[in-house]
Amino acid sequence: MKNKVLVTGGAGFIGSHIVDRLITEGCSVTIFDNLSTGEKRYINSRAIFVQGDVTDRKVVTSLFEKKFDTVFHLAGCASSINSFTNPENDINTARVHRYPGFYMPAQ
Ligand SMILES: NC(=O)c1ccc[n+]([C@@H]2O[C@H](COP(=O)([O-])OP(=O)(O)OC[C@H]3O[C@@H](n4cnc5c(N)ncnc54)[C@H](O)[C@@H]3O)[C@@H](O)[C@H]2O)c1
């Protein structure tokens, strides 16, 4: 594992556990989360926290100026009920990989 890691949804259930493990492994971790279902108390105090929405292209593009080695994209809706009532939200959070810089080339 290389050491500069971005975890979207890092204040949520899965993301926060991944963050904790990455920090234990010595990684430098940035969390990007809008706290819609995530919680501040789940945020590892040794991570950098940036509050924002992955559908905000401008904010995400500027976030990627940091040049991460690895991205875990966990921001999304875990509720299937909300997915049916607001499918557009799921589609938008899933397609952020199309933003320039979202994927870094392997080195
Ligand atoms: N928990 C499961 O059993 C399970 C199973 C299969 C897939 N998943 C998927 O894994 C992902 C994470 O699930 P989870 O259980 O950790 O959910 P969760 O709700 O605990 O975490 C999701 C996190 O993403 C954040 N988030 C949501 N939309 C965002 C946005 N537009 N911009 C920035 N942050 C945003 C929330 O605030 C939250 O912290 C989801 O996409 C979910 O559908 C979860």
The ligand as an SDF file (V2000), in Angstrom:
LIG
                    3D

 44 48  0  0  0  0  0  0  0  0999 V2000
  -22.9480   -1.4920    4.4610 N   0  0  0  0  0  0  0  0  0  0  0  0
  -23.1510   -2.5020    3.6140 C   0  0  0  0  0  0  0  0  0  0  0  0
  -23.5030   -3.6170    3.9920 O   0  0  0  0  0  0  0  0  0  0  0  0
  -22.9330   -2.2960    2.1350 C   0  0  0  0  0  0  0  0  0  0  0  0
  -23.0660   -3.3740    1.2750 C   0  0  0  0  0  0  0  0  0  0  0  0
  -22.8280   -3.1990   -0.0930 C   0  0  0  0  0  0  0  0  0  0  0  0
  -22.4890   -1.9560   -0.5860 C   0  0  0  0  0  0  0  0  0  0  0  0
  -22.3860   -0.9160    0.2640 N   0  0  0  0  0  0  0  0  0  0  0  0
  -22.0230    0.3860   -0.2970 C   0  0  0  0  0  0  0  0  0  0  0  0
  -20.8110    0.8480    0.2850 O   0  0  0  0  0  0  0  0  0  0  0  0
  -20.8700    2.2750    0.4110 C   0  0  0  0  0  0  0  0  0  0  0  0
  -20.6560    2.6920    1.8640 C   0  0  0  0  0  0  0  0  0  0  0  0
  -21.6490    2.0770    2.6690 O   0  0  0  0  0  0  0  0  0  0  0  0
  -21.7480    2.3250    4.2390 P   0  0  0  0  0  0  0  0  0  0  0  0
  -22.4930    1.2040    4.8210 O   0  0  0  0  0  0  0  0  0  0  0  0
  -20.4030    2.6430    4.7800 O   0  0  0  0  0  0  0  0  0  0  0  0
  -22.6980    3.6140    4.2560 O   0  0  0  0  0  0  0  0  0  0  0  0
  -22.6550    4.8950    5.1840 P   0  0  0  0  0  0  0  0  0  0  0  0
  -23.9090    5.6500    4.9340 O   0  0  0  0  0  0  0  0  0  0  0  0
  -22.3160    4.5410    6.5920 O   0  0  0  0  0  0  0  0  0  0  0  0
  -21.4080    5.6930    4.5780 O   0  0  0  0  0  0  0  0  0  0  0  0
  -21.4920    6.4330    3.3930 C   0  0  0  0  0  0  0  0  0  0  0  0
  -20.7140    7.7110    3.6400 C   0  0  0  0  0  0  0  0  0  0  0  0
  -20.7150    8.4680    2.4350 O   0  0  0  0  0  0  0  0  0  0  0  0
  -21.0450    9.8240    2.7560 C   0  0  0  0  0  0  0  0  0  0  0  0
  -21.6760   10.3650    1.5520 N   0  0  0  0  0  0  0  0  0  0  0  0
  -22.8450    9.9930    0.9820 C   0  0  0  0  0  0  0  0  0  0  0  0
  -23.0720   10.6840   -0.1300 N   0  0  0  0  0  0  0  0  0  0  0  0
  -22.0170   11.5290   -0.2760 C   0  0  0  0  0  0  0  0  0  0  0  0
  -21.6780   12.5070   -1.2390 C   0  0  0  0  0  0  0  0  0  0  0  0
  -22.4920   12.7680   -2.2810 N   0  0  0  0  0  0  0  0  0  0  0  0
  -20.5230   13.1920   -1.0970 N   0  0  0  0  0  0  0  0  0  0  0  0
  -19.6920   12.9480   -0.0260 C   0  0  0  0  0  0  0  0  0  0  0  0
  -19.9680   12.0320    0.9250 N   0  0  0  0  0  0  0  0  0  0  0  0
  -21.1200   11.3290    0.7980 C   0  0  0  0  0  0  0  0  0  0  0  0
  -21.9610    9.7600    3.9610 C   0  0  0  0  0  0  0  0  0  0  0  0
  -21.9810   10.9380    4.7230 O   0  0  0  0  0  0  0  0  0  0  0  0
  -21.3300    8.5900    4.7270 C   0  0  0  0  0  0  0  0  0  0  0  0
  -20.3180    9.0190    5.6220 O   0  0  0  0  0  0  0  0  0  0  0  0
  -22.2490    2.7140   -0.1210 C   0  0  0  0  0  0  0  0  0  0  0  0
  -22.1060    3.0720   -1.4880 O   0  0  0  0  0  0  0  0  0  0  0  0
  -23.0580    1.4330    0.0050 C   0  0  0  0  0  0  0  0  0  0  0  0
  -24.1260    1.3840   -0.9360 O   0  0  0  0  0  0  0  0  0  0  0  0
  -22.5970   -1.0400    1.6120 C   0  0  0  0  0  0  0  0  0  0  0  0
  1  2  1  0
  2  3  2  0
  2  4  1  0
  4  5  1  0
  4 44  2  0
  5  6  2  0
  6  7  1  0
  7  8  2  0
  8  9  1  0
  8 44  1  0
  9 10  1  0
  9 42  1  0
 10 11  1  0
 11 12  1  0
 11 40  1  0
 12 13  1  0
 13 14  1  0
 14 15  2  0
 14 16  1  0
 14 17  1  0
 17 18  1  0
 18 19  2  0
 18 20  1  0
 18 21  1  0
 21 22  1  0
 22 23  1  0
 23 24  1  0
 23 38  1  0
 24 25  1  0
 25 26  1  0
 25 36  1  0
 26 27  1  0
 26 35  1  0
 27 28  2  0
 28 29  1  0
 29 30  1  0
 29 35  2  0
 30 31  1  0
 30 32  2  0
 32 33  1  0
 33 34  2  0
 34 35  1  0
 36 37  1  0
 36 38  1  0
 38 39  1  0
 40 41  1  0
 40 42  1  0
 42 43  1  0
M  CHG  2   8   1  16  -1
M  END
$$$$
